[in-house]
Amino acid sequence: MAYDEVLAHRIRELLGDERGLGEQRMFGGLAFLVDGHLAVAASGRGGLMVRVEPDDTPALLRRAHVGPFEMRGKELTGWVRVDDDGIRTKRQLGAWVQRGVASARSLPPKR
């Protein structure tokens, strides 16, 4: 399944003038990177993939429309998937994009 191009456009609009922004195809979707760190992605499986603070993962997984991000059958702490119903409005999507950007910015600079 290809990523949702409308969702990718919505993310681009929210990120606007964000410094250090980049885009890269990965995981079957379109990833948005901040200073080289993946922040959010329009997932190839639908919905949004979001980098989150690892300690926040358990609480976020209890929210409606949020599920674990799995790679090769293993759940990854520090990442969540938000389905389409959880990002329908600009406000909903914006909150997740902001969370992903903040989490990416908290990481040490890439060399």
ROMIKOL-868080 format. One record per atom (N, C-alpha, C): residue number from 1; residue in one letter; x, y, z; atom name. Coordinates in nm, 2 decimals, decimal comma, m for minus. Each point is the difference from the previous one (the first is absolute). Layout:
REM ROMIKOL-868080
  seq  type      xx      yy      zz  atom
  NUM     A       X       Y       Z    CA
...
//
This chain:
REM ROMIKOL-868080
  seq  type      xx      yy      zz  atom
    1     M    0,09   m0,12    0,00     N
    1     M   m0,09    0,12    0,00    CA
    1     M    0,09    0,12    0,00     C
    2     A   m0,03    0,10   m0,09     N
    2     A    0,07    0,12    0,00    CA
    2     A   m0,04    0,10    0,11     C
    3     Y    0,08    0,09    0,04     N
    3     Y   m0,03    0,09    0,10    CA
    3     Y   m0,11    0,10   m0,05     C
    4     D   m0,07    0,06    0,09     N
    4     D   m0,11    0,09   m0,03    CA
    4     D    0,06    0,14   m0,03     C
    5     E    0,00    0,04   m0,13     N
    5     E    0,06    0,12   m0,04    CA
    5     E   m0,08    0,12    0,05     C
    6     V   m0,13   m0,01    0,03     N
    6     V   m0,07    0,11    0,06    CA
    6     V    0,05    0,02    0,14     C
    7     L    0,03   m0,11    0,08     N
    7     L    0,05    0,02    0,13    CA
    7     L    0,14    0,06   m0,01     C
    8     A    0,08   m0,04   m0,09     N
    8     A    0,14    0,05   m0,01    CA
    8     A   m0,01    0,15   m0,03     C
    9     H   m0,09    0,05   m0,08     N
    9     H   m0,02    0,14   m0,02    CA
    9     H   m0,04    0,07    0,12     C
   10     R   m0,09   m0,06    0,08     N
   10     R   m0,05    0,06    0,12    CA
   10     R    0,12    0,02    0,10     C
   11     I    0,08   m0,10    0,01     N
   11     I    0,12    0,01    0,09    CA
   11     I    0,09    0,11   m0,05     C
   12     R    0,03    0,01   m0,13     N
   12     R    0,08    0,10   m0,06    CA
   12     R   m0,05    0,14    0,04     C
   13     E   m0,13    0,02   m0,01     N
   13     E   m0,06    0,13    0,04    CA
   13     E    0,02    0,03    0,15     C
   14     L   m0,01   m0,10    0,08     N
   14     L    0,02    0,02    0,14    CA
   14     L    0,15    0,03    0,04     C
   15     L    0,09   m0,06   m0,07     N
   15     L    0,14    0,02    0,02    CA
   15     L    0,06    0,13   m0,06     C
   16     G   m0,07    0,04   m0,10     N
   16     G    0,03    0,13   m0,06    CA
   16     G    0,15    0,04    0,00     C
   17     D    0,04    0,10    0,09     N
   17     D    0,13    0,05    0,00    CA
   17     D    0,09   m0,07    0,10     C
   18     E   m0,03   m0,11    0,04     N
   18     E    0,08   m0,07    0,10    CA
   18     E    0,14   m0,02   m0,04     C
   19     R    0,09    0,05    0,08     N
   19     R    0,15   m0,01   m0,04    CA
   19     R    0,05   m0,14    0,00     C
   20     G    0,09   m0,03   m0,09     N
   20     G    0,06   m0,14   m0,01    CA
   20     G   m0,09   m0,10   m0,05     C
   21     L   m0,11    0,03   m0,07     N
   21     L   m0,10   m0,09   m0,05    CA
   21     L    0,05   m0,08   m0,12     C
   22     G   m0,03   m0,13   m0,01     N
   22     G    0,03   m0,08   m0,12    CA
   22     G   m0,11   m0,10   m0,02     C
   23     E   m0,01   m0,05   m0,12     N
   23     E   m0,09   m0,11   m0,02    CA
   23     E    0,07   m0,12   m0,07     C
   24     Q   m0,04   m0,12    0,04     N
   24     Q    0,07   m0,12   m0,06    CA
   24     Q   m0,10   m0,11    0,00     C
   25     R   m0,01   m0,07   m0,11     N
   25     R   m0,08   m0,12   m0,01    CA
   25     R    0,07   m0,11    0,09     C
   26     M   m0,08   m0,06    0,09     N
   26     M    0,05   m0,11    0,08    CA
   26     M   m0,12   m0,08    0,06     C
   27     F    0,02   m0,12    0,03     N
   27     F   m0,10   m0,09    0,06    CA
   27     F   m0,13    0,00   m0,08     C
   28     G    0,01    0,02   m0,14     N
   28     G   m0,12    0,00   m0,08    CA
   28     G   m0,08    0,13    0,01     C
   29     G    0,05    0,10    0,07     N
   29     G   m0,07    0,12    0,01    CA
   29     G    0,09    0,12   m0,03     C
   30     L   m0,04    0,12    0,04     N
   30     L    0,08    0,12   m0,01    CA
   30     L    0,03    0,05    0,13     C
   31     A    0,13    0,00    0,04     N
   31     A    0,05    0,05    0,13    CA
   31     A    0,03    0,15   m0,01     C
   32     F   m0,03    0,07    0,11     N
   32     F    0,04    0,13    0,02    CA
   32     F    0,11    0,01    0,11     C
   33     L    0,11    0,05   m0,04     N
   33     L    0,12    0,00    0,10    CA
   33     L    0,03    0,14    0,04     C
   34     V    0,04    0,01    0,12     N
   34     V    0,05    0,13    0,06    CA
   34     V    0,14   m0,02    0,04     C
   35     D    0,09    0,08   m0,07     N
   35     D    0,14   m0,01    0,03    CA
   35     D    0,05   m0,15   m0,01     C
   36     G   m0,06   m0,07   m0,10     N
   36     G    0,04   m0,14   m0,03    CA
   36     G   m0,06   m0,11    0,08     C
   37     H   m0,09    0,04    0,10     N
   37     H   m0,07   m0,09    0,09    CA
   37     H   m0,14   m0,01   m0,05     C
   38     L   m0,05   m0,12   m0,02     N
   38     L   m0,14   m0,02   m0,04    CA
   38     L   m0,09    0,05    0,11     C
   39     A   m0,10    0,08   m0,04     N
   39     A   m0,09    0,06    0,10    CA
   39     A   m0,14   m0,07   m0,02     C
   40     V   m0,05    0,00   m0,12     N
   40     V   m0,13   m0,06   m0,03    CA
   40     V    0,01   m0,05   m0,14     C
   41     A   m0,10   m0,09   m0,04     N
   41     A    0,00   m0,05   m0,13    CA
   41     A   m0,14   m0,03   m0,04     C
   42     A   m0,04    0,03   m0,13     N
   42     A   m0,12   m0,05   m0,05    CA
   42     A    0,03   m0,15   m0,04     C
   43     S   m0,07   m0,08    0,08     N
   43     S    0,04   m0,14   m0,01    CA
   43     S   m0,06   m0,07   m0,13     C
   44     G    0,08   m0,09   m0,05     N
   44     G   m0,05   m0,08   m0,11    CA
   44     G   m0,11   m0,10    0,03     C
   45     R   m0,02   m0,02    0,13     N
   45     R   m0,11   m0,08    0,05    CA
   45     R   m0,12    0,08    0,04     C
   46     G    0,00    0,13   m0,02     N
   46     G   m0,10    0,09    0,03    CA
   46     G    0,03    0,06    0,14     C
   47     G   m0,06    0,12    0,02     N
   47     G    0,02    0,07    0,12    CA
   47     G    0,14    0,07    0,01     C
   48     L    0,03    0,03    0,13     N
   48     L    0,12    0,07    0,03    CA
   48     L    0,09   m0,07    0,09     C
   49     M    0,13    0,00   m0,03     N
   49     M    0,10   m0,06    0,09    CA
   49     M    0,06    0,12    0,07     C
   50     V    0,02    0,00    0,13     N
   50     V    0,05    0,11    0,08    CA
   50     V    0,11   m0,04    0,10     C
   51     R    0,11    0,07    0,00     N
   51     R    0,10   m0,02    0,10    CA
   51     R   m0,05    0,07    0,13     C
   52     V    0,01   m0,07    0,11     N
   52     V   m0,05    0,05    0,13    CA
   52     V    0,11   m0,02    0,10     C
   53     E   m0,01    0,06    0,11     N
   53     E    0,09   m0,02    0,11    CA
   53     E   m0,02   m0,15    0,05     C
   54     P    0,10   m0,08    0,01     N
   54     P   m0,02   m0,14    0,04    CA
   54     P   m0,08   m0,02    0,12     C
   55     D    0,02    0,09    0,10     N
   55     D   m0,07   m0,02    0,13    CA
   55     D   m0,15    0,03   m0,02     C
   56     D   m0,04    0,07   m0,10     N
   56     D   m0,14    0,04   m0,03    CA
   56     D   m0,07   m0,11   m0,07     C
   57     T    0,07   m0,09   m0,06     N
   57     T   m0,06   m0,11   m0,09    CA
   57     T   m0,12   m0,07    0,07     C
   58     P    0,02   m0,06    0,12     N
   58     P   m0,11   m0,07    0,06    CA
   58     P   m0,13    0,08    0,01     C
   59     A    0,01    0,12    0,05     N
   59     A   m0,12    0,09    0,02    CA
   59     A   m0,06    0,03   m0,14     C
   60     L    0,08    0,03   m0,09     N
   60     L   m0,06    0,03   m0,14    CA
   60     L   m0,07   m0,11   m0,06     C
   61     L    0,05   m0,12    0,03     N
   61     L   m0,06   m0,12   m0,06    CA
   61     L   m0,14   m0,03    0,06     C
   62     R   m0,04    0,07    0,11     N
   62     R   m0,13   m0,02    0,06    CA
   62     R   m0,10    0,10   m0,07     C
   63     R    0,05    0,09   m0,08     N
   63     R   m0,09    0,09   m0,07    CA
   63     R   m0,08   m0,06   m0,11     C
   64     A   m0,11    0,06   m0,03     N
   64     A   m0,08   m0,05   m0,12    CA
   64     A    0,08    0,03   m0,13     C
   65     H   m0,01   m0,10   m0,09     N
   65     H    0,06    0,02   m0,13    CA
   65     H    0,15   m0,01    0,00     C
   66     V    0,06   m0,04    0,11     N
   66     V    0,15   m0,01    0,01    CA
   66     V    0,04   m0,15    0,02     C
   67     G    0,10   m0,05   m0,08     N
   67     G    0,04   m0,13    0,02    CA
   67     G    0,15   m0,01   m0,01     C
   68     P    0,06   m0,11    0,03     N
   68     P    0,14   m0,01    0,00    CA
   68     P    0,06    0,00   m0,14     C
   69     F    0,12    0,04   m0,01     N
   69     F    0,07   m0,01   m0,13    CA
   69     F    0,09   m0,12    0,01     C
   70     E   m0,02   m0,09   m0,10     N
   70     E    0,07   m0,13    0,00    CA
   70     E    0,09    0,00   m0,12     C
   71     M    0,12   m0,06    0,02     N
   71     M    0,09   m0,03   m0,10    CA
   71     M    0,05   m0,14    0,01     C
   72     R   m0,03   m0,08   m0,10     N
   72     R    0,04   m0,14    0,00    CA
   72     R   m0,07   m0,07    0,12     C
   73     G   m0,12    0,03    0,03     N
   73     G   m0,08   m0,06    0,10    CA
   73     G    0,04    0,04    0,14     C
   74     K    0,08    0,10    0,02     N
   74     K    0,04    0,05    0,13    CA
   74     K   m0,05    0,14    0,02     C
   75     E   m0,07    0,03    0,12     N
   75     E   m0,04    0,13    0,03    CA
   75     E    0,12    0,09    0,04     C
   76     L    0,01    0,12   m0,06     N
   76     L    0,11    0,09    0,03    CA
   76     L   m0,05    0,10    0,10     C
   77     T    0,07    0,01    0,11     N
   77     T   m0,03    0,11    0,10    CA
   77     T    0,06    0,13   m0,06     C
   78     G   m0,08    0,11    0,02     N
   78     G    0,04    0,13   m0,06    CA
   78     G   m0,06    0,03   m0,13     C
   79     W   m0,09   m0,09   m0,04     N
   79     W   m0,07    0,02   m0,13    CA
   79     W   m0,15   m0,05    0,02     C
   80     V   m0,09    0,07   m0,06     N
   80     V   m0,14   m0,04   m0,01    CA
   80     V   m0,06    0,02   m0,14     C
   81     R   m0,10   m0,07   m0,02     N
   81     R   m0,08    0,02   m0,13    CA
   81     R   m0,13    0,06    0,04     C
   82     V   m0,04    0,10   m0,07     N
   82     V   m0,13    0,06    0,02    CA
   82     V   m0,09   m0,02   m0,12     C
   83     D   m0,11   m0,07    0,01     N
   83     D   m0,08   m0,03   m0,11    CA
   83     D   m0,08    0,13   m0,05     C
   84     D   m0,05   m0,01   m0,12     N
   84     D   m0,07    0,11   m0,07    CA
   84     D   m0,10    0,08    0,09     C
   85     D   m0,07   m0,08    0,08     N
   85     D   m0,11    0,06    0,08    CA
   85     D    0,06    0,09    0,11     C
   86     G    0,13   m0,02    0,03     N
   86     G    0,07    0,08    0,11    CA
   86     G    0,07    0,13   m0,06     C
   87     I   m0,01    0,02   m0,13     N
   87     I    0,07    0,11   m0,06    CA
   87     I   m0,09    0,07   m0,11     C
   88     R   m0,13   m0,01    0,02     N
   88     R   m0,09    0,05   m0,10    CA
   88     R    0,00    0,16    0,00     C
   89     T    0,01    0,06    0,11     N
   89     T    0,00    0,15    0,00    CA
   89     T    0,14    0,05    0,00     C
   90     K    0,01    0,13   m0,03     N
   90     K    0,13    0,07    0,00    CA
   90     K    0,06    0,00    0,14     C
   91     R   m0,09    0,02    0,10     N
   91     R    0,04    0,01    0,14    CA
   91     R    0,06   m0,14    0,04     C
   92     Q   m0,07   m0,11   m0,03     N
   92     Q    0,05   m0,13    0,04    CA
   92     Q    0,13   m0,03   m0,06     C
   93     L    0,01    0,02   m0,13     N
   93     L    0,13   m0,03   m0,08    CA
   93     L    0,11    0,09    0,06     C
   94     G   m0,03    0,13    0,02     N
   94     G    0,10    0,09    0,05    CA
   94     G    0,06   m0,04    0,13     C
   95     A   m0,09   m0,05    0,09     N
   95     A    0,05   m0,04    0,13    CA
   95     A    0,11   m0,11   m0,01     C
   96     W   m0,03   m0,10   m0,09     N
   96     W    0,09   m0,11   m0,02    CA
   96     W    0,12    0,04   m0,07     C
   97     V   m0,01    0,09   m0,10     N
   97     V    0,12    0,05   m0,07    CA
   97     V    0,09    0,08    0,09     C
   98     Q   m0,06    0,08    0,09     N
   98     Q    0,08    0,08    0,09    CA
   98     Q    0,07   m0,10    0,10     C
   99     R   m0,07   m0,10    0,04     N
   99     R    0,06   m0,10    0,09    CA
   99     R    0,12   m0,07   m0,06     C
  100     G   m0,02   m0,04   m0,13     N
  100     G    0,11   m0,06   m0,07    CA
  100     G    0,12    0,09   m0,02     C
  101     V   m0,02    0,12   m0,04     N
  101     V    0,11    0,10   m0,02    CA
  101     V    0,07    0,02    0,13     C
  102     A   m0,07    0,02    0,11     N
  102     A    0,06    0,02    0,13    CA
  102     A    0,09   m0,11    0,04     C
  103     S   m0,05   m0,12   m0,02     N
  103     S    0,07   m0,12    0,03    CA
  103     S    0,13   m0,01   m0,08     C
  104     A   m0,01    0,02   m0,13     N
  104     A    0,11    0,00   m0,09    CA
  104     A    0,11    0,11    0,04     C
  105     R   m0,05    0,11    0,04     N
  105     R    0,09    0,11    0,04    CA
  105     R    0,07   m0,03    0,13     C
  106     S   m0,06   m0,09    0,08     N
  106     S    0,07   m0,03    0,13    CA
  106     S    0,12   m0,09   m0,02     C
  107     L    0,02   m0,06   m0,12     N
  107     L    0,11   m0,09   m0,02    CA
  107     L    0,13    0,08   m0,03     C
  108     P    0,11   m0,07    0,03     N
  108     P    0,13    0,07   m0,03    CA
  108     P    0,01    0,02   m0,15     C
  109     P    0,07    0,11   m0,04     N
  109     P    0,02    0,02   m0,15    CA
  109     P    0,06   m0,12   m0,07     C
  110     K   m0,04   m0,02   m0,12     N
  110     K    0,06   m0,10   m0,09    CA
  110     K    0,13    0,06   m0,06     C
  111     R    0,09   m0,08   m0,01     N
  111     R    0,13    0,04   m0,06    CA
  111     R    0,00   m0,03   m0,15     C
//
